[in-house]
Every structure is written in structure tokens, then in C-alpha cells.
Amino acid sequence: MDAQILHSGFDGLKFTIQTDIPPALRSELVAAKDLAKKTHSDCIVNFGTIKLSVTGKGARGFTAHTGDHGAVWLFQDPEDRIPNNPGITVDFRAFGLATSGLEGAEQHFRACMDAFAIPYVETQLRVARADFAVDFLATWFEPNRDCLVVPPGTKVTEYTGVDETATVSSGARVTGLRAGTIANRQIAIYDKRAEVIQSNKLGWLTIWNAASATIGEAPLDLTDRNTSQVWRFELRLGSKQLRNRFELRNWQDIRSTIGDAFTDATKRIRYCEPTHDRNRARWPAHDLWRMFDAVIGNDLRHNCCGVLPSDVIHANRAAKMRELDAQICGLFVSRAAISGVSAEEFSDFMETHVEALLRTVEEHSASLEERLAKAQNRYRLAD
């Protein structure tokens, strides 16, 4: 089965920043938002070389963007904050990521934060979402939900249009599959050609034709689906994976560990070739999935450290427990020696002495709950 890779790379990246915009920026955004509402069009505010298009949207804040190759910026109004929401959210545009990658996104972010004069430190950053996509020219392919092998309980949706309408007719041509949730881990396989035509985002056609030209192939003719059918395989990771499991927080974490997160996801979700084997875990991977997996492994090889942060936490915890156990044993031996306990009597001494220790704990001036909480904070026992 022949397939050509027309594009691969990050298709989405979202950060939040736990900080407030400065008063000067707020004043400019308030004026620009009011003008945008009056004119029913974006108001462009210049910050040096950065052009920020401010919309009239955002009931308790400000919505703006820095163009198709930049990012969408959501600013909370510091004078009308929504409780527990981050002060700033930055959602990078797909075309910027496709043409400039992670490095370009980081440079754009830092240039904008400097231009907007927003004070921040790296520890205030949080990674909320990351998407990686591969576009295949594969005219013979059509998604089949039975081929998806996903963790138990994962919701799988089949749809027949770019608006992701759930399938209601068995006779409809399947144009996509989606499994999982955005907050955790999601795979989407869909007809990218149809989306490009409907949304008129012909920049993707330019990207695809550039890839075809490098191998001497003719440009794609989108009017002929039989020769221009492009399928996108897109893996999306949300905060439960990026922040909770892999502890990605800032740009350095993205550069060093994002590859581990995506590689781990391809081991848990697969698109396969069904066989008669009732154990779906033994089904062989589909040709396109093998290519997709290989692209992730190759493109993100420099963004891997090979070790899960949770593995390090568990290893450190186990080492600390062994250290404390050794100290407890040493103290018990010393206490037994002072009490004249023989080696034969040591086991009984340990059992009976526990009651005395419990009484000492109860007589302490601080409650046990307070002391346990203090110890947990000291050793950072939580994952």
C-alpha cells in the first residue's frame, strides 16, 4: 500500500501563564476592545514589530491574536478576574508551528512578552496542550473504527464530515475517527483534504505541494479526490498527560521531554490491521500507523530524555524509605542495648515497644495530622 508523507510536525501548542497584565497594557486593550466593538472588526495595536489584533470578544477579559503564523492571546482583566483562571493563555497557530516549529513558537512567545512588557518567570508557565500531526497522501485509505486499539473505557467517535458530526447512517463515507479526550490523550484520523477545501485554508496545499516537489511529484489537484486524498493522523495530549504524568511546565521541559510523552502515547493507542485473533493487543499495526509512529520517533528524538518524571519520583521515594528504615532499625538496636535486651529478646522488645511509641506520639504538643502534613511537604511525597 503506497502512501506519501506530505507534512509532519506540531499542529497545536497551548500555554498558560500565572500572571497579570500590567496596567499600561490593560489600558491599551480596553481602548482597542471598545473600538473593535464599535467598528465590528479587529483593532490592531502596534507594540514595536509586534502587531496585536484585538477583537471585541471576551466578556471579562481580552481576546487578541498575532496573525495566522502567530498565536491567539487570551488576557484576563486583572480588575475583573475570573477566580482560579490563569491570567494569560497563549494558543499557537497551526501554520506558524508548521513553518517554524517549536523554536519559532518560543521565539515568538518571548518577543511578544517583551513587547507587551509583561513580567513573568519560567515557573509561572504551564503547558496545557500539544498536538502532533502527519499528513498522508493515501487515496486508498478509509478509516475503520474497528481498527483502533485503545485503552479500556476510551470513547471512540466516528464522523462523516469535517464538522465531526457523529455517524448516523451506515451508508455514509467515513471521513474520520476520534478516540480519547482532549484533557488526557486523543487520536484523530480525518480527511484533511475535505477540511482544507471547506475552510479554504489553501496554505496547507502549498505545504503539501512543496513536499511533493522535493521528490519530483506533480502538484496536487484538490478537485480530483482520487489523486489528492490526504488523511491526517493527529495525536493530541492534554494537561493530564503533559502536566500530571510527564510534569511538563515550561519551554525547557517541552524541549527535553515532549518526545517521551508522544512516544508513550503511541504505545497506548494504535491503529491496526484486524486479524482473527480475539486478543486485539496482538493485532499488527497498520502500515500508516507504523509510518506515523516512525515519524514521531524520528522528528522528536531530540526531545526525549527516556525517563518518566514519575519514575524518578518513585525511585527517590523508595530510596528515602530505605534510608529511614535503616535509621529506625539502628535506633531500635541502640534502645534495646541500653535496656539490656538480648538478641533473643529483640523481636519481642520491638513489638511491645510500639505501644510506648504510640503514647509518645499522642502526648506530643502538635497533632499527628499536622506533623504528617509537615513531613509530606518536607519530602514531597506526592506525585
Secondary structure per residue as TSV (DSSP state, phi and psi in degrees):
chain	resnum	aa	ss	phi	psi
A	1	M	-	360.0	120.6
A	2	D	-	-88.7	137.6
A	3	A	-	-150.8	141.1
A	4	Q	E	-117.5	131.1
A	5	I	E	-82.2	118.4
A	6	L	E	-97.3	-22.0
A	7	H	E	-165.8	146.4
A	8	S	E	-149.5	143.8
A	9	G	E	154.4	-178.6
A	10	F	E	-69.3	137.3
A	11	D	E	-115.5	-9.8
A	12	G	E	-160.4	145.1
A	13	L	E	-157.2	125.4
A	14	K	E	-129.2	133.0
A	15	F	E	-120.7	153.3
A	16	T	E	-122.2	151.1
A	17	I	E	-126.7	124.8
A	18	Q	-	-84.1	71.9
A	19	T	-	-154.3	167.5
A	20	D	-	-107.4	151.1
A	21	I	-	-73.9	148.6
A	22	P	-	-71.5	159.1
A	23	P	H	-55.1	-39.8
A	24	A	H	-62.8	-43.1
A	25	L	H	-67.2	-40.5
A	26	R	H	-58.1	-43.6
A	27	S	H	-60.7	-42.8
A	28	E	H	-65.4	-40.3
A	29	L	H	-68.4	-38.4
A	30	V	H	-61.1	-47.7
A	31	A	H	-64.1	-42.6
A	32	A	H	-67.2	-39.2
A	33	K	H	-65.3	-42.1
A	34	D	H	-61.4	-42.6
A	35	L	H	-66.3	-39.1
A	36	A	H	-62.7	-38.1
A	37	K	H	-65.9	-40.3
A	38	K	H	-70.1	-38.7
A	39	T	H	-92.3	-9.4
A	40	H	T	58.8	34.0
A	41	S	S	-152.5	161.2
A	42	D	-	-61.9	145.2
A	43	C	E	-107.6	121.5
A	44	I	E	-90.2	127.0
A	45	V	E	-116.2	127.9
A	46	N	E	-92.4	129.2
A	47	F	E	-123.6	83.6
A	48	G	T	65.7	-123.2
A	49	T	T	-85.4	-7.0
A	50	I	E	-91.3	125.5
A	51	K	E	-105.0	115.3
A	52	L	E	-104.5	117.0
A	53	S	E	-91.3	112.8
A	54	V	E	-97.9	130.4
A	55	T	-	-97.6	173.7
A	56	G	S	-88.2	5.7
A	57	K	-	-86.0	168.2
A	58	G	-	100.2	93.7
A	59	A	T	-63.5	-41.0
A	60	R	T	-123.9	30.9
A	61	G	E	-171.5	-155.2
A	62	F	E	-135.6	135.3
A	63	T	E	-114.6	127.3
A	64	A	E	-146.6	170.8
A	65	H	E	-150.9	161.8
A	66	T	-	-115.8	35.8
A	67	G	-	95.2	172.0
A	68	D	T	-63.0	-24.8
A	69	H	T	-104.6	12.2
A	70	G	S	-111.1	-121.5
A	71	A	E	-153.2	159.6
A	72	V	E	-92.2	130.9
A	73	W	E	-115.1	125.0
A	74	L	E	-113.0	116.8
A	75	F	E	-109.7	126.7
A	76	Q	E	-74.1	143.4
A	77	D	-	-78.7	113.4
A	78	P	T	-62.2	-16.8
A	79	E	T	-94.1	-1.7
A	80	D	S	-149.1	55.7
A	81	R	-	-67.2	142.3
A	82	I	-	-86.5	120.4
A	83	P	T	-54.8	138.9
A	84	N	T	69.1	5.0
A	85	N	-	-93.4	145.4
A	86	P	-	-66.0	149.8
A	87	G	S	-66.7	-34.7
A	88	I	E	-138.2	137.7
A	89	T	E	-124.7	131.5
A	90	V	E	-120.5	120.0
A	91	D	E	-118.1	106.0
A	92	F	E	-73.4	140.5
A	93	R	-	-75.9	149.5
A	94	A	H	-64.0	-40.6
A	95	F	H	-66.6	-37.1
A	96	G	H	-64.7	-42.0
A	97	L	H	-67.0	-37.2
A	98	A	H	-67.3	-33.1
A	99	T	H	-98.0	-26.9
A	100	S	H	-119.7	-13.0
A	101	G	H	69.0	-166.9
A	102	L	H	-63.6	-39.3
A	103	E	H	-61.9	-43.4
A	104	G	H	-65.0	-38.1
A	105	A	H	-63.9	-42.7
A	106	E	H	-65.0	-42.7
A	107	Q	H	-62.0	-41.5
A	108	H	H	-64.7	-42.3
A	109	F	H	-59.7	-49.6
A	110	R	H	-67.9	-37.0
A	111	A	H	-63.8	-40.6
A	112	C	H	-68.8	-44.3
A	113	M	H	-62.0	-37.0
A	114	D	H	-68.1	-43.9
A	115	A	H	-65.6	-37.1
A	116	F	T	-80.1	-7.0
A	117	A	T	57.2	43.7
A	118	I	-	-95.6	116.5
A	119	P	-	-75.4	137.3
A	120	Y	-	-162.5	163.0
A	121	V	-	-126.7	160.6
A	122	E	G	-59.3	-31.5
A	123	T	G	-69.1	-10.7
A	124	Q	G	-87.8	-6.7
A	125	L	E	-83.3	146.4
A	126	R	E	-139.1	131.1
A	127	V	E	-86.1	121.7
A	128	A	E	-100.7	-29.0
A	129	R	E	-164.3	148.4
A	130	A	E	-146.0	133.6
A	131	D	E	-122.3	138.8
A	132	F	E	-127.3	132.7
A	133	A	E	-131.7	151.1
A	134	V	E	-132.0	128.8
A	135	D	E	-102.2	125.5
A	136	F	E	-112.7	132.0
A	137	L	E	-85.1	101.4
A	138	A	-	-143.0	88.5
A	139	T	T	-68.7	-20.2
A	140	W	T	-87.1	-12.4
A	141	F	-	-86.1	145.3
A	142	E	-	-146.3	129.4
A	143	P	-	-62.1	145.0
A	144	N	-	-134.0	116.9
A	145	R	G	-62.5	-25.3
A	146	D	G	-67.2	-17.2
A	147	C	G	-85.1	-11.1
A	148	L	E	-80.6	125.2
A	149	V	E	-112.0	111.4
A	150	V	-	-129.3	163.6
A	151	P	-	-58.9	150.1
A	152	P	T	-54.8	138.6
A	153	G	T	88.9	-5.9
A	154	T	-	-74.6	129.7
A	155	K	-	-78.4	132.1
A	156	V	E	-117.0	129.1
A	157	T	E	-118.9	134.4
A	158	E	E	-110.8	134.9
A	159	Y	E	-135.5	161.7
A	160	T	S	-121.3	19.0
A	161	G	S	-160.3	164.2
A	162	V	T	-69.9	-12.6
A	163	D	T	-86.6	6.8
A	164	E	-	61.9	39.3
A	165	T	-	-73.7	132.7
A	166	A	B	-64.0	144.5
A	167	T	-	-63.6	128.5
A	168	V	-	-122.2	-8.3
A	169	S	-	-128.8	126.7
A	170	S	T	-69.1	-16.3
A	171	G	T	-88.6	-6.9
A	172	A	S	-73.9	147.3
A	173	R	-	-72.9	124.8
A	174	V	-	-73.4	124.6
A	175	T	-	-111.3	1.1
A	176	G	E	179.5	160.0
A	177	L	E	-132.3	149.3
A	178	R	E	-143.7	131.9
A	179	A	E	-135.7	137.8
A	180	G	E	97.3	-173.3
A	181	T	-	-125.3	152.1
A	182	I	T	-62.5	-37.6
A	183	A	T	-66.2	-23.0
A	184	N	S	-115.9	-88.1
A	185	R	E	-146.0	129.6
A	186	Q	E	-141.4	139.8
A	187	I	E	-114.6	135.1
A	188	A	E	-128.7	129.2
A	189	I	E	-123.9	116.1
A	190	Y	E	-151.1	166.1
A	191	D	E	-76.8	96.5
A	192	K	H	-73.4	-30.7
A	193	R	H	-60.1	-47.0
A	194	A	H	-62.6	-38.9
A	195	E	H	-65.2	-41.7
A	196	V	H	-62.8	-42.0
A	197	I	H	-66.6	-45.5
A	198	Q	H	-68.7	-40.2
A	199	S	H	-89.8	-6.3
A	200	N	T	60.1	34.1
A	201	K	-	-92.4	71.8
A	202	L	T	-74.4	-2.4
A	203	G	H	-59.5	-30.8
A	204	W	H	-67.2	-35.7
A	205	L	H	-62.5	-38.8
A	206	T	H	-61.5	-43.0
A	207	I	H	-64.3	-44.2
A	208	W	H	-64.7	-43.7
A	209	N	H	-66.4	-32.6
A	210	A	H	-64.1	-39.3
A	211	A	H	-67.0	-40.6
A	212	S	H	-64.8	-38.8
A	213	A	H	-64.8	-31.5
A	214	T	H	-66.1	-22.6
A	215	I	T	-111.8	15.4
A	216	G	T	78.4	18.6
A	217	E	-	-92.4	154.4
A	218	A	-	-73.0	155.2
A	219	P	-	-60.2	154.1
A	220	L	-	-77.2	141.4
A	221	D	-	-108.3	101.0
A	222	L	T	-65.7	-14.8
A	223	T	T	-74.2	-15.4
A	224	D	-	-112.8	98.6
A	225	R	H	-65.2	-29.1
A	226	N	H	-65.9	-20.1
A	227	T	H	-117.5	-4.6
A	228	S	H	-129.6	22.5
A	229	Q	-	-73.4	112.3
A	230	V	E	-110.7	126.6
A	231	W	E	-111.0	133.8
A	232	R	E	-103.0	129.5
A	233	F	E	-104.0	116.1
A	234	E	E	-128.2	123.9
A	235	L	E	-105.4	125.2
A	236	R	E	-118.9	131.1
A	237	L	E	-118.6	131.4
A	238	G	E	-104.4	-169.0
A	239	S	H	-64.8	-29.9
A	240	K	I	-64.0	-32.0
A	241	Q	I	-86.3	-51.5
A	242	L	I	-68.6	-44.1
A	243	R	I	-94.3	-46.5
A	244	N	I	-77.7	-43.9
A	245	R	I	-88.1	-45.1
A	246	F	S	-103.7	-2.3
A	247	E	-	53.1	44.4
A	248	L	-	-83.6	126.7
A	249	R	-	-121.3	-48.3
A	250	N	S	-129.5	-170.6
A	251	W	H	-64.1	-37.7
A	252	Q	H	-63.2	-40.6
A	253	D	H	-62.3	-41.4
A	254	I	H	-60.4	-47.7
A	255	R	H	-62.8	-34.8
A	256	S	H	-95.3	-21.1
A	257	T	H	-132.3	-10.6
A	258	I	H	-59.4	-32.4
A	259	G	H	-63.9	-36.6
A	260	D	H	-62.2	-40.9
A	261	A	H	-64.2	-44.7
A	262	F	H	-72.4	-38.0
A	263	T	H	-62.7	-41.0
A	264	D	H	-61.8	-40.1
A	265	A	H	-65.1	-37.1
A	266	T	H	-69.2	-15.6
A	267	K	H	-84.6	-17.4
A	268	R	H	-104.4	-21.3
A	269	I	S	-126.9	131.7
A	270	R	E	-142.4	151.5
A	271	Y	E	-108.6	120.0
A	272	C	B	-120.6	172.7
A	273	E	-	-99.3	110.5
A	274	P	-	-61.8	144.4
A	275	T	-	-129.1	-175.1
A	276	H	S	-79.5	-7.0
A	277	D	-	-66.9	124.7
A	278	R	S	-71.7	-18.3
A	279	N	-	-86.1	100.3
A	280	R	G	-62.1	-24.9
A	281	A	G	-64.0	-20.5
A	282	R	G	-93.3	-1.8
A	283	W	S	-65.1	139.2
A	284	P	-	-72.5	149.6
A	285	A	B	-67.8	143.8
A	286	H	-	-66.4	153.0
A	287	D	H	-55.6	-43.9
A	288	L	H	-67.3	-34.8
A	289	W	H	-68.3	-38.3
A	290	R	H	-61.7	-39.8
A	291	M	H	-66.8	-42.1
A	292	F	H	-60.6	-46.8
A	293	D	H	-62.3	-40.9
A	294	A	H	-66.7	-38.7
A	295	V	H	-63.9	-43.6
A	296	I	H	-61.4	-46.4
A	297	G	H	-61.2	-35.9
A	298	N	H	-81.0	-48.7
A	299	D	H	-66.8	-31.6
A	300	L	T	-107.9	17.9
A	301	R	G	-64.4	-28.1
A	302	H	G	-84.2	-5.5
A	303	N	G	-108.4	33.2
A	304	C	-	-126.0	142.7
A	305	C	-	-112.7	-13.3
A	306	G	S	80.9	1.0
A	307	V	S	-133.3	130.7
A	308	L	-	-74.1	137.8
A	309	P	H	-56.1	-34.7
A	310	S	H	-65.2	-32.8
A	311	D	H	-64.8	-39.4
A	312	V	H	-65.4	-42.0
A	313	I	H	-59.8	-47.7
A	314	H	H	-64.2	-39.4
A	315	A	H	-65.1	-43.6
A	316	N	H	-65.2	-38.1
A	317	R	H	-64.6	-46.0
A	318	A	H	-61.5	-40.4
A	319	A	H	-64.5	-41.8
A	320	K	H	-65.0	-38.9
A	321	M	H	-65.1	-40.3
A	322	R	H	-63.9	-39.9
A	323	E	H	-62.9	-45.2
A	324	L	H	-68.5	-38.0
A	325	D	H	-61.1	-41.3
A	326	A	H	-63.4	-39.3
A	327	Q	H	-66.5	-40.6
A	328	I	H	-62.5	-44.2
A	329	C	H	-62.4	-42.6
A	330	G	H	-62.2	-40.9
A	331	L	H	-66.0	-39.5
A	332	F	H	-64.0	-41.9
A	333	V	H	-63.0	-43.9
A	334	S	H	-63.3	-42.1
A	335	R	H	-64.5	-39.8
A	336	A	H	-67.2	-40.4
A	337	A	H	-62.6	-43.2
A	338	I	H	-63.0	-32.0
A	339	S	T	-86.2	1.9
A	340	G	T	73.2	27.7
A	341	V	-	-83.3	134.4
A	342	S	-	-85.1	170.0
A	343	A	T	-61.3	-37.2
A	344	E	T	-68.1	-28.4
A	345	E	T	-92.7	-3.4
A	346	F	H	-62.1	-44.8
A	347	S	H	-60.2	-45.5
A	348	D	H	-65.1	-37.0
A	349	F	H	-61.5	-42.5
A	350	M	H	-62.1	-43.7
A	351	E	H	-64.9	-44.7
A	352	T	H	-74.9	-26.4
A	353	H	H	-77.0	-15.3
A	354	V	H	-61.1	-38.5
A	355	E	H	-62.1	-39.7
A	356	A	H	-65.3	-37.6
A	357	L	H	-66.5	-40.9
A	358	L	H	-61.8	-38.7
A	359	R	H	-65.0	-38.1
A	360	T	H	-63.6	-39.6
A	361	V	H	-63.3	-44.0
A	362	E	H	-66.7	-30.1
A	363	E	H	-84.1	-6.0
A	364	H	S	-65.8	148.0
A	365	S	S	-66.5	-29.0
A	366	A	S	-97.9	145.4
A	367	S	-	-68.1	157.4
A	368	L	H	-63.8	-39.0
A	369	E	H	-59.4	-44.0
A	370	E	H	-65.0	-41.8
A	371	R	H	-69.7	-37.7
A	372	L	H	-64.6	-43.3
A	373	A	H	-61.5	-40.1
A	374	K	H	-65.0	-40.4
A	375	A	H	-67.4	-39.6
A	376	Q	H	-61.8	-40.6
A	377	N	H	-67.0	-35.6
A	378	R	H	-66.5	-42.2
A	379	Y	H	-98.8	-2.8
A	380	R	T	49.8	60.1
A	381	L	-	-76.4	-20.6
A	382	A	-	-76.1	145.3
A	383	D	-	-69.6	360.0
